[in-house]
Amino acid sequence: MNILAALIFFTRLPFWKIREVPAECFKHVVPYWSLAGWLTGGVMAGTLWLAGQLLPISLAWIIAIITRLLTTGCLHEDGLADFFDGFGGGSTRERTLTIMKDSHIGSYGVIGLVFYFLLLLQLRNLPLNFLCILVFCGDCWSKFCASQIINYLPYARKEEDSKAKVVYNRMSRTERLTAFACGVLPFVLFLPFRMWPALLFPVLTFVFLYRLMKHRLQGYTGDCCGATFLLCELSFYMGSLVLAYIYAIYNIDFLMEYTSMPLSIH
């Protein structure tokens, strides 16, 4: 039931038609966030591969991004915009929380989303098959990293003030192991060993955001969770891109199994 609650909460697919889920289950959805990444990342990677058979990778990549936005209902992107608005426009804890709760997007949120998507589009230079693997692995691992915020920080608001009207419970040892397994397994199964150092980029991003939230809010919010996921994922993509370019500079053609042409540096 907790897994079903996670699929209902983190996607806009009609899982709610399968069975009615008790409200208590939604307090336990975060441990299965990385498992939900198998679905959202899989949908995104599948769309990218299918579109890439007919269209240029740059256009296929945009279609894949849009597909995930529709699958999740822009849940995380809304959190990222609120995060930028709150931390950009607020100078105190109370002011930051007030701005983040405002449903209107501000200049910091707009600028933040523009730069986020501009950086995301830089992955269009990678081979299609390799990019599909990065998408799937990055979604799952980054959601695991972001999910750990509930284990290290308290919720910054009262439960009744929560947008989702729910405060997540901290993970048990079994739930942590489940989340980790769902997050790291795609790397073991699909990602080339030379790209495994990219695992560290989301971890470092998480540590930075954790310290920022602890200093400013002394806790986290739902918007912080969504923002942490997207920024961890973006750091994974940028780190992977940097690694691929470094390998190309030193003529380490590990990407040749994914494309008939070597990676070019622009």
N, C-alpha and C positions, 0 to 999 in steps of 0.2 A: 504493500500500500504506500510506503514511503517513496519507492521508486516511481510509482504511478503519479504520486503527488509532485515529484520532481519534474516529470515530463509535462504535467499540466502547467506547473508554475513557470518553467523555463522555456516553454514553446507556446505557440499559438495553434498547434495542431489539436484536433478534437479528441484528445485522450479522455477528456471529462465525460465523454459519452460511454466509455467502457464501464465505469462504475463510480458511484459517489464516494468521494474520499473524505474521511473525517478531518475536521479542521486541525486537530492535533498533529496530523501527519505532515502538514506544511511547515512545522517547526523543525522537521528532520530532513528537509530537502537538500540542504547544502552538501552533505556527504555524497550525494548522488549527482552533483552538478557536473563532475567530470564524466560520469556515465552518460548524462544527457548530451555531453559533448560528442559522444560517438554518433548520436543522431544528428545534431546540428552541424558538426564537422563533416559527417558523412554526406549529408544533403548538399552542403556547400562544395565538397570535393567532387561528388558525383555530377552536380550541375556544371562545374568547371570543366570536367573531362568531356561530358557530352557536348557542351557548347564549343569546346575547343576543337572538336572534330569537324566543325563547319565554319567556325569564325576565327579571326585572329585572337591570340591569347589575351591581348589587352582588352578586347571587348568581352571575351568569355569570362575574364576575371571580374569585370564590372557586373556582369549578369550573376555570377556566383555570389558576389557581395550582396546584391539586391535580394537574392534568394534567401540568404541567411537573415537579412533584415526582416523579410516577410515571415520567415519561420519563427523567429523569436519575438516578433512584434516590436522591434527596436527597443527591447527591454534594457539592454546594456548600454546602447547609445544614448538613451534618455538619461541614464545614470551618469554617463561620462560628461554630458553637457551640464547637468546639475553640479557635478563635481567641479568642473572648471569654473562655473559661475560662483559657487560657494567659496572655493579656495582662492579664486582670483579677486572676488569682490568683497569678501569678508575679512575683517581684521581681528575679530574676536570669535570665541566659540559660539556664542549665542547668535551673532550676526551671520556666521557661516552656515549654521543649521537653518536659520530662517530663510536665507537665500536659496539653499538647496531644496527646501520644501516648496518654494514657489514654483508653480507649474509653467510659468513663462520663462522662455530662454533669453539669456542676456548676451552681451557682446562677447564675454569670455567663453561662453558655451559655443557660440557660433564659430568664433575663431579657432577654438580647440578642436571642434569637429572637422572644420576645413583642413587643418593641418594633419589631423588623424587620417582622414581619407586620402590626402595627397601622399602621405608616407606609405599608406597601404597600397596605393596604385603602383609604387615602385617595384613591386614583385612581378610585374608584367614581363620583366626581362628574363625570368627564369623559364626553363623548359616546362612544358605542360605537365607531364607525368610527375616530375619532381615537385612542382608547385602543388599538385593535388595531395601528395604525401605530406608536405609542410602544413597545408590547411587542416588536414585531419589531425595530425600530431599536435599542432599548435593549439587547436581548439581544446583538446582534452587536457593537455598538460597545463595550459594557462588557467583553465577552470579549477584544476586541482590546486595550483598555487594560490589563486584568489580565494578559494574556499577556506584556506587556513586563517584568514583574518578573523573569523568568528572564534577561533581557539585562543587567540592572543589579545584580543581587545573586547571590551564589553560593548553592548549596544549603547549608542550615544543619546538616544531619546527614550522617552517612556513608550511602552508597548502601544498604548492607545494613540500615540502621535505618529506611529509608523505608517508609511504610505500603504504598505501591503497588509497592515493590521496584524502582523505576526513578527515575533522576535525568534530568531533561530537558536536552537539549543546547541551547545558545544558538542563536538563529536566525541564519541566513545573511542576506545582503542580500536575496536573492530571497524568502526566507521572510518577512522583515519586510514587504516590499511586498505579498506575497500576503495576509498577515494584515490589513494596513491596508486593502487593497482590499475584502476581505470584510467588514470592520467598518464602513467608511464608505459603501459603495455603497447600502445601504438608505436612508440619509439623503438621498442625491442623488436616489434614485428616488421616495421616498414622503413624506418629511417636509416640511411647509411651511417655506419659507425663514425665516419669523419665529421658528421654533423651533430653528433651527440653533445659537443661543448655548447651548442645553442640552448641546451637545457638550463644553463646557468643564467642566461639573460632574464627570463621571467622571475627567477629566484631573487636576483639582485634588485629587480624592479619592485618586487613585493616588499623586500626589506626597506627600500626607500619610502614606499607609500605607507607602510606600517608606521615608520618613524614619524612621517608627516602627519598622519591621522592621530597618532598618540599625542603629538605636540599640540596640534590645533584643536582636536575634538575630544581627546581622552577617550576615544571610542570609534565606532564605525556606524555607518548607516547603510541601507540598501543601495543607495546611489554609489556609495564608496565601493561596495562589492562589485557592481557592474563596471565601474571605472577601473578598478584593479584588474579585473579580467581582461578588458580590452587593452589596457596599457601593457600588461604582461604579455599578451598575445602579440602586440605590435613589437615589443622588444625582442620576442622570439623571431619574428619575421625579419626584423632589421639585423639581428645578430646572424641569422642564417644567410642573409644576403651578403653581409660582410665576409663571413667565412667562405662562401662560394666564390667571391671575388678574389680573396686571398689565395685560395687554392688555384684559381685561374692564373693569377700572376706567376705562381711558381710551377705552372704547367702540370698540376695534379688534376688529371681529367677524370675524376670519379663520377662526374655527371654524364659521361659519355654513354652510360647504359640507359640514360633517360632521353637522349637526343642524339641525332646523327651529326650535329654541329657543336663545336666547342662553345663554351660560354664566352660571350664577348663582353668587354668592359667599356661602358659608355661614359 
